[in-house]
Amino acid sequence: MSPPADPHPGGPFHPGAIVIVTLNSPREKFWGAILDLSGVGLSVRGVDLASFDDLVSMIKAGDSFTSGSFSFRCIGWNGIEFDLPESNILSLSQRFAQQTGQDPAPLLTGEFLAGDRE
């Protein structure tokens, strides 16, 4: 019997993963869902970290999510990390869900990854 197929053969940073991207210059951080990751760069749909609370307020008010997608060349970003909780501090995804009542993953990936879902 063969082992089960890896649902994300590209590794842990797969399309749909919620991440925080740190840019080199200007030194900024983005929160969002990976749309694509390749040797050329990274595409993310989300918001500048400084706008996170505004996004939460907008969703709570019933406004639709209109954020664009961002593409960063490999040399343009310094790091990428999963949006995970740390000790007793909630992750941004958990904060988003707690405050809006919505899972951020479907909202961020929307029609961009619709063909990848079953």
C-alpha distance (Angstrom), angle and dihedral (degrees) to the residues before:
residue distance angle dihedral
M1 . . .
S2 3.81 . .
P3 3.82 122.9 .
P4 3.80 117.0 -97.5
A5 3.78 115.9 -87.4
D6 3.80 115.8 -97.5
P7 3.83 106.2 -109.1
H8 3.81 88.7 -148.2
P9 3.81 107.6 36.8
G10 3.81 91.6 173.5
G11 3.79 91.5 67.8
P12 3.78 133.0 -103.8
F13 3.82 95.3 -46.7
H14 3.80 93.4 70.1
P15 3.81 129.8 150.5
G16 3.78 108.8 -72.6
A17 3.82 95.9 29.2
I18 3.81 112.2 132.4
V19 3.80 110.0 -126.7
I20 3.77 146.4 163.1
V21 3.81 114.6 -127.6
T22 3.80 121.0 -158.6
L23 3.79 115.0 -154.0
N24 3.80 126.1 -149.3
S25 3.77 103.4 -140.4
P26 2.89 122.0 39.6
R27 3.79 90.5 24.8
E28 3.80 101.1 -124.1
K29 3.79 137.9 140.7
F30 3.79 128.3 -137.4
W31 3.80 128.2 -162.0
G32 3.76 119.8 -156.0
A33 3.78 151.2 93.8
I34 3.77 123.5 -60.6
L35 3.79 112.0 -114.3
D36 3.80 95.5 175.9
L37 3.79 138.4 -6.1
S38 3.78 121.4 -170.6
G39 3.78 141.4 144.2
V40 3.79 88.0 -83.5
G41 3.78 97.0 55.1
L42 3.76 150.1 -74.9
S43 3.81 131.9 -66.8
V44 3.79 117.6 -159.1
R45 3.79 133.6 175.1
G46 3.75 112.0 -149.4
V47 3.76 143.3 73.4
D48 3.77 141.7 -69.5
L49 3.80 105.6 -90.1
A50 3.80 89.7 -119.1
S51 3.84 87.9 62.8
F52 3.82 96.6 49.2
D53 3.83 95.7 101.7
D54 3.81 90.3 47.3
L55 3.81 89.4 53.4
V56 3.80 91.4 50.9
S57 3.81 90.9 49.4
M58 3.79 91.3 48.4
I59 3.83 92.9 51.5
K60 3.81 91.8 45.3
A61 3.82 88.8 53.1
G62 3.80 89.7 55.7
D63 3.79 96.7 -107.9
S64 3.78 118.0 145.3
F65 3.78 121.1 -108.0
T66 3.79 108.7 -106.8
S67 3.79 102.4 166.8
G68 3.74 116.9 142.0
S69 3.73 129.5 -133.9
F70 3.78 122.1 -101.7
S71 3.78 128.8 -148.9
F72 3.77 121.3 -156.8
R73 3.79 124.2 -170.9
C74 3.80 113.6 -130.8
I75 3.79 92.1 -107.0
G76 3.82 90.8 51.1
W77 3.78 98.6 65.2
N78 3.74 128.7 62.0
G79 3.79 100.6 -162.5
I80 3.75 148.5 -14.3
E81 3.77 125.7 -146.6
F82 3.76 136.1 175.9
D83 3.78 116.9 -102.0
L84 3.81 95.5 -115.7
P85 3.79 133.3 155.2
E86 3.78 117.4 -104.8
S87 3.81 119.1 -148.7
N88 3.81 103.9 -50.5
I89 3.84 94.6 -19.4
L90 3.80 113.8 106.7
S91 3.78 120.4 -127.9
L92 3.80 116.8 -113.9
S93 3.81 88.6 -107.7
Q94 3.80 90.4 54.6
R95 3.80 91.3 47.1
F96 3.80 90.0 49.0
A97 3.82 92.1 50.2
Q98 3.80 93.0 44.4
Q99 3.80 93.7 50.4
T100 3.81 100.0 38.7
G101 3.80 103.1 28.0
Q102 3.82 89.2 -127.6
D103 3.79 134.1 110.4
P104 3.81 106.0 -120.1
A105 3.83 96.2 -148.4
P106 3.84 98.3 73.6
L107 3.79 90.5 40.3
L108 3.81 92.8 52.5
T109 3.79 97.9 41.3
G110 3.81 96.5 38.6
E111 3.76 113.6 147.1
F112 3.80 91.5 -12.7
L113 3.81 93.7 81.3
A114 3.81 99.3 20.0
G115 3.81 91.3 116.3
D116 3.80 90.5 56.0
R117 3.82 93.9 57.7
E118 3.76 125.8 82.4
